Amino acid sequence: MAGHETVLRKEAVDALVRNVDGRFVDCTYGRGGHSEEILKRLTPAGRLIVMDKDVDAVRDAELKFGDDERVIAVHGSFKDLHKIVAARDMIPVDGILMDLGVSSPQLDTPERGFSFDRGGPLDMRMNQQEGMSARDWLSVADENQIVKVLKEYGEERFARRIARAIIEARSSRPVETTDDLVNIIEQAIPYREKHKHPATRSFQAIRIHVNEELTELRQCLQSVVDLLSAGGRLVVISFHSLEDRIVKRFIRDAAKGDPWPARLPIRDDQITRQLKIIGRPVRAGEAEVQTNARARSAIMRVAERTG
């Protein structure tokens, strides 16, 4: 299995940690690259909650940091961020980090079913203990449901062709493996994009749907302002336009402040702003992209709690 390379490791933690005695949350532990960097900055008084939906990731955190009294490892979704932090009596926190999308270990493990170039069962669940697998969903979804997911979450132009091909294929035998789905997609698509596997968009779309990724992202963002201390930071790393658009709009609206009727004479100091935007969006440098292709699509946004 290929090693996991943490994207924007130093840049994210530089933006996040401003109080070395503070309390922080890594909402998407993965394999702990960001968490490890955060802990290097913290004093013995600091605290770090590490969370992940993936049981394997939480086990990794317990093995790596089980003896570190500063660390609390939690198996759970960041949609429940407020409840998880409140239950540990950690409100307010000084920083919240979210590294979105699928992790390298998930992609590199065939049994997880995330990758179109590694044969395995068609699962795709980040939390292996709950929810409907991709295989189960594709066995019951109708054509229009499949088209909607492929279009909305994968921006797949051949969504209708692929959906019809899936329905036709499953009428004779179940679509159970990643190879099964790849073969269906390859036969359904009339031509290939240069430098892009024909199954890329479909696998992304089905994974996002199965894990309710965008819904859970919105739910998490709704809670971050109430959790952050004054001056506390939110740092989010996204890997595709759909999730980045959600993050961008959330930060923009929170930084814009209260909506007021047009032409109403309001002074700037009368506007309540929850967040302020810190710097410009950050992308990985060429050196990082050369060693980690996944970093090419990464974009990091930073915001700070006001007041």
N, C-alpha and C positions, 0 to 999 in steps of 0.2 A: 504494500500500500504506500502511495506517495505521502510524503510528510506534509503536514498542514502549515501553510505560510499565512501569517496574519497580515491582512491588508491595512495599510496606513497605521501601523502599530504605534510608532512614535508620534506621528502627527495627531492621532486621536487622543492619546494620553496627555500630550502637551496641552491640548485644548481643554481637556477635562479636569485635570488635577491642579487646582490652585490653592487648596488648603491641605497640607500634608497630614494634618490631624483629622481630616474630614471623613465623611461617610459617603460611600459611593455604591452604585449598582451597575453591574455588567449584565444587561438583560439577555444577552445572547452569548453565553460562554464559549460555545464551540469547542476548541481545544485549549483555551486559556491564554492565548497570546496577549490579548489586551489586559486580561486580569493580572497576568504575571508582571506586565509593565507597570500597571497601577500600583501593585504591591511594592515594587522597587522604590516608588516615590513616597509611600506612606510611612509614617512613624508607627511605633507600637500602639499609639492611641487611635490610629485610623481604623476604619471598618469597611468591609467590602462584601456586599451580597452578590453572589454569582448565580445566575438563573439559566435554565435551558429546558425546552420541551423534550429534548432528547435524553433518554435514560443513560445512554452510553456517555454523553457529554458530562452529565452530573457525576457519574462514577469516576470519570477522569479527574474532575475537580476535587472529589473526595480523596483520591489517591495522591494528587499533587499537593493539595493544600489542607489536607485533613489535620495536620499538626499545627497549622497557623491559626492562632486564636483570633486573628483579625477577620477571618473568612467565614461566611455562612453560605453553604451550598444549598440550593433549592431546586427541586424538580417542579417546573411549572411554566405556564405561558406568561409572556409579558402583558397579555391582556388583563391579567390579575395583579399587575404591578402594585397598585395602591394597597390592595389587601395583603399582599406578601410583605411589603415594607412595613405597613402598620402592625402586622402581627409580630414583627421583630422589634417593635418600639424604636424604629429608625427614622421617623419623620421629624424634622426635614432632612433631606440628603443634600450633599454638596455637588453631586454630579451623577448623571444618568447616561450610560453609553448603550447604543443599539447598533449592532453590526448585522444588517438584515440579510435575508436570503439563505441559501443552502450552504453548508460548510464543506470544505474539502474532504474530511473523513466520510461524510454522508455520501458524497459523489463517488468516492473511491471504494466504497463497500458495496459490491454487487448485490448482496442480500437486502439492501435497503431500497433498491429499485429506483433511485433518483437519476441514474445516468443512462443515456441512450447508447453509449458505446461500451457498457459493461453489462453483460447478460445476467439477469436475475429475476426474481419474482417482482411483479408490478405492484409495489407497495406505496412508496413515496411519503409515508407518514413521518413527520418529524418526531411525534410522540407515538412510539410503537405500541403503547398500552391502550390507546383509545382512538375512536373515530373510524371512518370508512376508508379503506385502502383505495388506491387508484384502480386496482383490479375490480374491486367490488362496485365502485361507482360506475365504471365503464360497462359493467354487466347489466345495469338497470337504467342508466340515463337514456333518455330518448334523443333523437337526432337534434332537435332544437336546443336542448340543454347542452349538448356537446358543442354545437356551433357557438352558442353564447359564451361558453367558457373559453374556447379557442380564440374567439375574436377579442373578447374583453381583456383577457389576461395574457394572451400570447400575440395579439395583433396579427393573427395568422390569416393571410388572404385566401388560403385554400381551405378554410374551416369547414365549409359545406361538403366539399369532396372528401375530406378526411372523416368527418362524422358519418357520412353515408357508407364509407368503406369499413368503418368500425362496426356499424350496425349489421352490415352484410356479413362480415367475417365472423361475428359472434353468433350468428344464426346457425353456423355449422359447428363451431367449437369455441370455447371460452378464450378470451384474450387475457392470458395469465402472466406473461413474462414481458420484460422490456423488449426482447427481441421480437416477440409477436407484434407489439405496437409499432416498433420501428419499421418492420416489414410492411405493415399496413400503410403507414404514412408514406414510405418511399414509393409504393405502388400508386398511391392516390395523387401525389403531387406531380404535375406535368413536367416540371423542370427544377433544377437546383440553383439556389443562390450561390454565388462565388464565395468561398471561404466560410460557408455556413451549412451545418448538417441539416437536412430537411426536417428532422424531428426536434430541433432545438426549441422552436416556439411552442409546439404542442406539449412537450414535456414540461416546459416552464409553466404553461397555463394550467395543466392538470395538477401539477404540484401546488401551485398557488391556491387553486380551488380546494383541493383535498385538505390542506392545512389552514384554510381561511386566513391566509397571510395578510391580505390587505385590510380585512375587517378587524383582525386583532391589532394591526398597526394603528388603525384609527382609534381603537379603544384604549390602547396604551397611551397615545399622545394626549388624549383627553385628561389623563391623570397626572401628567408630568409637572405641570405648573404648580399644582397644589402640593406636590412632594418636594419641590426644590426650595432650598433656602434662598434668601436674597443674595444675588451674585452667583448662585449655583448654575452649573452648565448642563445643557443637553447637547450631546454629540451623537449624530446619526450618520451611519455609512450605508448608502444604498447602492444597488447593483443594476437596477433597470428603471426605466422612466416612470413606470406606474407607481412604484413605491416612493421614488424621489419626488414625484409630483405631489403626493399626499403630504410628505414631510415639508416640502417647500411652501405649500399653501398654509399648512398649520402654523409654521413659524412666521410667515408673512402676516397672517391674520392676527396672531397674538402680539406681534410687534407693531401692527397698525393701530391697535387699541379699539376703544369703544366705537361702535357705529353711530354717527350723528347725522341728523338731517342735513341735506345739502344747503349751503348758504347760511347755515346757522353760525353766528359769530362765536367761536369757541377758541380760547387760548390754548396753546400747546400744553401748558402745565395743568390744564383741566382734563386732559385725555389720560385715561388709565391704560397703560400698556403693560402687559404681563411679561413679555420677553423683548429682548433686543437682539438683533442679528449681529453676530461676531464675525467680522471678516467676510471674505468671499468664499464661495464653495471651493473645496480643496480636492484635487485629483492626484493620483499617484504619479510620481516622477518616472521618467523613462527607465531609469535603472531598476526600479521596483517592477515595472511592467515587463521588463526583459527576463526577470527571474520568476515572476508570478503573473501568468497571462490573465488570471482572474481579476487582477488589480486594474486592468485596462478600463473596465466599465464602472469602477468605483467612484462615487462622489460623496464627499463628507460635508455636512452642514452643521454649524455650531450656533447655539443661541444661549442667552443668559437671562436668568430670572431678574426682573427689575424690582425695586422697592425693598 
